[in-house]
Structure formats: structure tokens, C-alpha cells
Amino acid sequence: MNKNDPGYTSETLPFLKNIFQLRETGGSLPISQTVNKAVTSWYNGIKNYNWRFPQATTFSQVVWKSTTELGIGYATGFENSARRTVVVATYAPPGNIHGKYEHERNVFARI
């Protein structure tokens, strides 16, 4: 589905996503370490997560209980002698949606 289609909303997508971008000058990390940085960055959103008034965030998407499928991809290129890597994680089925948030059933506090 194209985002310009009239029926396009986050609810009609078969998945939701998190996106991370890393720009490196000098040496470059192996892709496994870059992906690890991406997931760590998304999870670290727990620091700002409002447990009393939850909202859809990169953190809540990473830990969303109802997720049954995960895909991770990356693209790397160079810009002004710096390596830029973009990591995208897709999650299905979609559930971590603003306005249809089911926090109590899908995001659990640390023990």
C-alpha cells in the first residue's frame, strides 16, 4: 500500500517499524554491532517511558508482547567521507499504535 493512497494509515499497514541512523567517521563498526546499537537505542527509551500515561514509542514496540514477527534490515552508504547506516526493524502484527494502545496487555514493567 502506498502512503499516498486514501486508505493508508498506521492501522492498515501489515507491520510497524523502528528506524535508527548511525553516522561514522574514521573506522566503522561491524554491522552486528550497529544493529545492537539500534536495538539498545530503541530499548533505552524506557528511561523516558511514562508508565502512568503510556504512549507508543520505540521502547514499547521492542517489548510489545503481541508481536509475533520481526524483520531487521540495513542499508549502508557514504556521504562526505562518513559512513551512514540505517537500520529498520519491522514488527507484525501492528499493535503499538497511537490511539489504540493496549499497554496493560503488551508492555510490562521491569521486575
PyMOL CGO cylinders between C-alpha atoms (Angstrom):
from pymol import cmd
from pymol.cgo import CYLINDER

trace = [
    CYLINDER, 0.00, 0.00, 0.00, 1.32, 3.43, -0.95, 0.3, 1, 1, 1, 1, 1, 1,
    CYLINDER, 1.32, 3.43, -0.95, 1.26, 6.12, 1.75, 0.3, 1, 1, 1, 1, 1, 1,
    CYLINDER, 1.26, 6.12, 1.75, -0.49, 8.42, -0.75, 0.3, 1, 1, 1, 1, 1, 1,
    CYLINDER, -0.49, 8.42, -0.75, -3.43, 6.01, -1.04, 0.3, 1, 1, 1, 1, 1, 1,
    CYLINDER, -3.43, 6.01, -1.04, -6.54, 7.34, 0.74, 0.3, 1, 1, 1, 1, 1, 1,
    CYLINDER, -6.54, 7.34, 0.74, -6.80, 4.19, 2.86, 0.3, 1, 1, 1, 1, 1, 1,
    CYLINDER, -6.80, 4.19, 2.86, -3.23, 4.43, 4.17, 0.3, 1, 1, 1, 1, 1, 1,
    CYLINDER, -3.23, 4.43, 4.17, -3.00, 4.68, 7.97, 0.3, 1, 1, 1, 1, 1, 1,
    CYLINDER, -3.00, 4.68, 7.97, -0.81, 3.01, 10.56, 0.3, 1, 1, 1, 1, 1, 1,
    CYLINDER, -0.81, 3.01, 10.56, -3.77, 0.70, 11.19, 0.3, 1, 1, 1, 1, 1, 1,
    CYLINDER, -3.77, 0.70, 11.19, -3.85, -0.58, 7.59, 0.3, 1, 1, 1, 1, 1, 1,
    CYLINDER, -3.85, -0.58, 7.59, -0.17, -1.47, 7.44, 0.3, 1, 1, 1, 1, 1, 1,
    CYLINDER, -0.17, -1.47, 7.44, 0.70, -5.15, 7.93, 0.3, 1, 1, 1, 1, 1, 1,
    CYLINDER, 0.70, -5.15, 7.93, 3.59, -4.09, 10.20, 0.3, 1, 1, 1, 1, 1, 1,
    CYLINDER, 3.59, -4.09, 10.20, 5.03, -1.21, 12.22, 0.3, 1, 1, 1, 1, 1, 1,
    CYLINDER, 5.03, -1.21, 12.22, 8.66, -0.10, 12.28, 0.3, 1, 1, 1, 1, 1, 1,
    CYLINDER, 8.66, -0.10, 12.28, 11.52, 1.46, 14.22, 0.3, 1, 1, 1, 1, 1, 1,
    CYLINDER, 11.52, 1.46, 14.22, 14.29, 3.33, 12.39, 0.3, 1, 1, 1, 1, 1, 1,
    CYLINDER, 14.29, 3.33, 12.39, 17.85, 4.08, 13.57, 0.3, 1, 1, 1, 1, 1, 1,
    CYLINDER, 17.85, 4.08, 13.57, 20.60, 6.00, 11.80, 0.3, 1, 1, 1, 1, 1, 1,
    CYLINDER, 20.60, 6.00, 11.80, 24.33, 5.98, 12.60, 0.3, 1, 1, 1, 1, 1, 1,
    CYLINDER, 24.33, 5.98, 12.60, 26.94, 8.24, 11.03, 0.3, 1, 1, 1, 1, 1, 1,
    CYLINDER, 26.94, 8.24, 11.03, 30.56, 7.18, 11.50, 0.3, 1, 1, 1, 1, 1, 1,
    CYLINDER, 30.56, 7.18, 11.50, 33.79, 8.91, 10.59, 0.3, 1, 1, 1, 1, 1, 1,
    CYLINDER, 33.79, 8.91, 10.59, 37.12, 7.15, 10.78, 0.3, 1, 1, 1, 1, 1, 1,
    CYLINDER, 37.12, 7.15, 10.78, 36.66, 3.43, 11.42, 0.3, 1, 1, 1, 1, 1, 1,
    CYLINDER, 36.66, 3.43, 11.42, 33.37, 1.65, 11.08, 0.3, 1, 1, 1, 1, 1, 1,
    CYLINDER, 33.37, 1.65, 11.08, 31.60, -0.89, 13.26, 0.3, 1, 1, 1, 1, 1, 1,
    CYLINDER, 31.60, -0.89, 13.26, 30.68, -4.37, 12.05, 0.3, 1, 1, 1, 1, 1, 1,
    CYLINDER, 30.68, -4.37, 12.05, 27.00, -4.45, 11.09, 0.3, 1, 1, 1, 1, 1, 1,
    CYLINDER, 27.00, -4.45, 11.09, 26.18, -6.74, 14.04, 0.3, 1, 1, 1, 1, 1, 1,
    CYLINDER, 26.18, -6.74, 14.04, 27.40, -4.04, 16.43, 0.3, 1, 1, 1, 1, 1, 1,
    CYLINDER, 27.40, -4.04, 16.43, 25.46, -1.35, 14.55, 0.3, 1, 1, 1, 1, 1, 1,
    CYLINDER, 25.46, -1.35, 14.55, 22.25, -3.39, 14.81, 0.3, 1, 1, 1, 1, 1, 1,
    CYLINDER, 22.25, -3.39, 14.81, 22.98, -3.94, 18.50, 0.3, 1, 1, 1, 1, 1, 1,
    CYLINDER, 22.98, -3.94, 18.50, 23.34, -0.15, 18.94, 0.3, 1, 1, 1, 1, 1, 1,
    CYLINDER, 23.34, -0.15, 18.94, 20.00, 0.34, 17.18, 0.3, 1, 1, 1, 1, 1, 1,
    CYLINDER, 20.00, 0.34, 17.18, 18.10, -2.11, 19.39, 0.3, 1, 1, 1, 1, 1, 1,
    CYLINDER, 18.10, -2.11, 19.39, 19.80, -0.73, 22.51, 0.3, 1, 1, 1, 1, 1, 1,
    CYLINDER, 19.80, -0.73, 22.51, 18.84, 2.79, 21.48, 0.3, 1, 1, 1, 1, 1, 1,
    CYLINDER, 18.84, 2.79, 21.48, 15.20, 1.80, 20.97, 0.3, 1, 1, 1, 1, 1, 1,
    CYLINDER, 15.20, 1.80, 20.97, 15.08, -0.10, 24.25, 0.3, 1, 1, 1, 1, 1, 1,
    CYLINDER, 15.08, -0.10, 24.25, 16.72, 2.76, 26.15, 0.3, 1, 1, 1, 1, 1, 1,
    CYLINDER, 16.72, 2.76, 26.15, 13.53, 4.72, 25.51, 0.3, 1, 1, 1, 1, 1, 1,
    CYLINDER, 13.53, 4.72, 25.51, 12.41, 3.03, 28.75, 0.3, 1, 1, 1, 1, 1, 1,
    CYLINDER, 12.41, 3.03, 28.75, 14.16, 5.92, 30.55, 0.3, 1, 1, 1, 1, 1, 1,
    CYLINDER, 14.16, 5.92, 30.55, 11.52, 8.36, 29.28, 0.3, 1, 1, 1, 1, 1, 1,
    CYLINDER, 11.52, 8.36, 29.28, 8.59, 5.95, 29.18, 0.3, 1, 1, 1, 1, 1, 1,
    CYLINDER, 8.59, 5.95, 29.18, 5.53, 7.19, 31.07, 0.3, 1, 1, 1, 1, 1, 1,
    CYLINDER, 5.53, 7.19, 31.07, 4.06, 4.15, 32.81, 0.3, 1, 1, 1, 1, 1, 1,
    CYLINDER, 4.06, 4.15, 32.81, 1.04, 6.09, 34.10, 0.3, 1, 1, 1, 1, 1, 1,
    CYLINDER, 1.04, 6.09, 34.10, 0.10, 7.54, 30.69, 0.3, 1, 1, 1, 1, 1, 1,
    CYLINDER, 0.10, 7.54, 30.69, 1.70, 5.18, 28.16, 0.3, 1, 1, 1, 1, 1, 1,
    CYLINDER, 1.70, 5.18, 28.16, 2.21, 6.09, 24.52, 0.3, 1, 1, 1, 1, 1, 1,
    CYLINDER, 2.21, 6.09, 24.52, 3.53, 4.24, 21.52, 0.3, 1, 1, 1, 1, 1, 1,
    CYLINDER, 3.53, 4.24, 21.52, 7.33, 4.56, 21.47, 0.3, 1, 1, 1, 1, 1, 1,
    CYLINDER, 7.33, 4.56, 21.47, 10.34, 2.72, 20.08, 0.3, 1, 1, 1, 1, 1, 1,
    CYLINDER, 10.34, 2.72, 20.08, 10.76, 1.10, 23.50, 0.3, 1, 1, 1, 1, 1, 1,
    CYLINDER, 10.76, 1.10, 23.50, 7.18, -0.16, 23.70, 0.3, 1, 1, 1, 1, 1, 1,
    CYLINDER, 7.18, -0.16, 23.70, 7.45, -1.54, 20.17, 0.3, 1, 1, 1, 1, 1, 1,
    CYLINDER, 7.45, -1.54, 20.17, 10.60, -3.53, 21.04, 0.3, 1, 1, 1, 1, 1, 1,
    CYLINDER, 10.60, -3.53, 21.04, 8.91, -5.19, 24.03, 0.3, 1, 1, 1, 1, 1, 1,
    CYLINDER, 8.91, -5.19, 24.03, 5.36, -5.40, 22.61, 0.3, 1, 1, 1, 1, 1, 1,
    CYLINDER, 5.36, -5.40, 22.61, 4.07, -8.80, 23.74, 0.3, 1, 1, 1, 1, 1, 1,
    CYLINDER, 4.07, -8.80, 23.74, 1.68, -9.39, 20.81, 0.3, 1, 1, 1, 1, 1, 1,
    CYLINDER, 1.68, -9.39, 20.81, 4.47, -9.13, 18.24, 0.3, 1, 1, 1, 1, 1, 1,
    CYLINDER, 4.47, -9.13, 18.24, 4.93, -12.49, 16.52, 0.3, 1, 1, 1, 1, 1, 1,
    CYLINDER, 4.93, -12.49, 16.52, 7.18, -11.49, 13.60, 0.3, 1, 1, 1, 1, 1, 1,
    CYLINDER, 7.18, -11.49, 13.60, 10.31, -9.36, 13.46, 0.3, 1, 1, 1, 1, 1, 1,
    CYLINDER, 10.31, -9.36, 13.46, 12.37, -8.31, 10.47, 0.3, 1, 1, 1, 1, 1, 1,
    CYLINDER, 12.37, -8.31, 10.47, 15.59, -6.29, 10.56, 0.3, 1, 1, 1, 1, 1, 1,
    CYLINDER, 15.59, -6.29, 10.56, 17.31, -4.78, 7.56, 0.3, 1, 1, 1, 1, 1, 1,
    CYLINDER, 17.31, -4.78, 7.56, 20.01, -2.21, 6.99, 0.3, 1, 1, 1, 1, 1, 1,
    CYLINDER, 20.01, -2.21, 6.99, 21.49, -0.04, 4.27, 0.3, 1, 1, 1, 1, 1, 1,
    CYLINDER, 21.49, -0.04, 4.27, 24.95, 1.50, 4.26, 0.3, 1, 1, 1, 1, 1, 1,
    CYLINDER, 24.95, 1.50, 4.26, 26.35, 4.30, 2.15, 0.3, 1, 1, 1, 1, 1, 1,
    CYLINDER, 26.35, 4.30, 2.15, 28.91, 7.07, 2.27, 0.3, 1, 1, 1, 1, 1, 1,
    CYLINDER, 28.91, 7.07, 2.27, 28.33, 10.79, 2.50, 0.3, 1, 1, 1, 1, 1, 1,
    CYLINDER, 28.33, 10.79, 2.50, 31.09, 13.39, 2.83, 0.3, 1, 1, 1, 1, 1, 1,
    CYLINDER, 31.09, 13.39, 2.83, 33.63, 10.67, 3.76, 0.3, 1, 1, 1, 1, 1, 1,
    CYLINDER, 33.63, 10.67, 3.76, 31.41, 9.38, 6.58, 0.3, 1, 1, 1, 1, 1, 1,
    CYLINDER, 31.41, 9.38, 6.58, 29.71, 6.01, 6.62, 0.3, 1, 1, 1, 1, 1, 1,
    CYLINDER, 29.71, 6.01, 6.62, 25.96, 6.25, 7.20, 0.3, 1, 1, 1, 1, 1, 1,
    CYLINDER, 25.96, 6.25, 7.20, 23.99, 3.15, 8.18, 0.3, 1, 1, 1, 1, 1, 1,
    CYLINDER, 23.99, 3.15, 8.18, 20.24, 3.00, 8.56, 0.3, 1, 1, 1, 1, 1, 1,
    CYLINDER, 20.24, 3.00, 8.56, 18.72, 0.08, 10.48, 0.3, 1, 1, 1, 1, 1, 1,
    CYLINDER, 18.72, 0.08, 10.48, 15.00, -0.66, 10.19, 0.3, 1, 1, 1, 1, 1, 1,
    CYLINDER, 15.00, -0.66, 10.19, 13.08, -3.15, 12.31, 0.3, 1, 1, 1, 1, 1, 1,
    CYLINDER, 13.08, -3.15, 12.31, 9.58, -4.19, 11.30, 0.3, 1, 1, 1, 1, 1, 1,
    CYLINDER, 9.58, -4.19, 11.30, 7.12, -5.75, 13.72, 0.3, 1, 1, 1, 1, 1, 1,
    CYLINDER, 7.12, -5.75, 13.72, 3.92, -7.68, 12.95, 0.3, 1, 1, 1, 1, 1, 1,
    CYLINDER, 3.92, -7.68, 12.95, 1.12, -7.72, 13.59, 0.3, 1, 1, 1, 1, 1, 1,
    CYLINDER, 1.12, -7.72, 13.59, 0.81, -3.96, 14.12, 0.3, 1, 1, 1, 1, 1, 1,
    CYLINDER, 0.81, -3.96, 14.12, -0.30, -3.14, 17.64, 0.3, 1, 1, 1, 1, 1, 1,
    CYLINDER, -0.30, -3.14, 17.64, 1.79, -0.35, 19.10, 0.3, 1, 1, 1, 1, 1, 1,
    CYLINDER, 1.79, -0.35, 19.10, -0.48, 2.29, 17.53, 0.3, 1, 1, 1, 1, 1, 1,
    CYLINDER, -0.48, 2.29, 17.53, -1.32, 5.75, 18.90, 0.3, 1, 1, 1, 1, 1, 1,
    CYLINDER, -1.32, 5.75, 18.90, -4.93, 5.81, 20.00, 0.3, 1, 1, 1, 1, 1, 1,
    CYLINDER, -4.93, 5.81, 20.00, -5.29, 2.02, 20.09, 0.3, 1, 1, 1, 1, 1, 1,
    CYLINDER, -5.29, 2.02, 20.09, -2.80, 1.40, 22.80, 0.3, 1, 1, 1, 1, 1, 1,
    CYLINDER, -2.80, 1.40, 22.80, -3.16, -1.78, 24.87, 0.3, 1, 1, 1, 1, 1, 1,
    CYLINDER, -3.16, -1.78, 24.87, -0.36, -1.10, 27.34, 0.3, 1, 1, 1, 1, 1, 1,
    CYLINDER, -0.36, -1.10, 27.34, -1.57, -3.34, 30.15, 0.3, 1, 1, 1, 1, 1, 1,
    CYLINDER, -1.57, -3.34, 30.15, -1.60, -6.43, 27.92, 0.3, 1, 1, 1, 1, 1, 1,
    CYLINDER, -1.60, -6.43, 27.92, 1.60, -5.77, 25.96, 0.3, 1, 1, 1, 1, 1, 1,
    CYLINDER, 1.60, -5.77, 25.96, 4.20, -3.76, 27.92, 0.3, 1, 1, 1, 1, 1, 1,
    CYLINDER, 4.20, -3.76, 27.92, 5.31, -4.95, 31.32, 0.3, 1, 1, 1, 1, 1, 1,
    CYLINDER, 5.31, -4.95, 31.32, 7.36, -3.09, 33.92, 0.3, 1, 1, 1, 1, 1, 1,
    CYLINDER, 7.36, -3.09, 33.92, 10.79, -4.42, 34.90, 0.3, 1, 1, 1, 1, 1, 1,
    CYLINDER, 10.79, -4.42, 34.90, 10.81, -6.70, 37.88, 0.3, 1, 1, 1, 1, 1, 1,
]
cmd.load_cgo(trace, "trace")
